[in-house]
Amino acid sequence: MCVFCGIVAGELPKHEVYSGERVLAFLDINPATRGHTLVVPRRHVERLPELSREEAAELLEVAGAVARACEAQLGASGANFWINQGSVAGQVVPHLHMHVVPRYAEDEIRVELQQARAEEEELQQVAEKLRKGLE
Ligand code: AMP
């Protein structure tokens, strides 16, 4: 059984933050900042597109509410929300989870993408491929 399914089933310990109909939120045992929380669907899915609309809506709603609670209760002033999808993106636990990492004025977290301006033609080609993929 996957570790987060074990947590959802109540067979593994957790520091629960929220328990909803379709999602559960609990503290990450290796917090990047104080209040770092994982929001997971109760149902085992690995990737974002596998979520139902209802699960996706509750997951986003709870993630936003957790960030707001971190501001109200812990003194955070913002948050990063992210999902690592696939091992290439750093996903270690194969049960979809959204990290909610509250941010503090003095924290030392760096979230940086190495971005570079692309050629117009390249952007056009990529957008066309994606539009096809989304048809
Ligand atoms: P990811 O790299 O996105 O798959 O992240 C998995 C996250 O799960 C990591 O931040 C871990 O610290 C966290 N984690 C792993 N096991 C547990 C657990 N038993 N309880 C809470 N968090 C966990």
Residues whose N, C-alpha, C, O or C-beta is under 5 A from the ligand:
A	BS01	AMP	P13 L27 D28 I29 N30 N84 G90 Q91 V92 V93
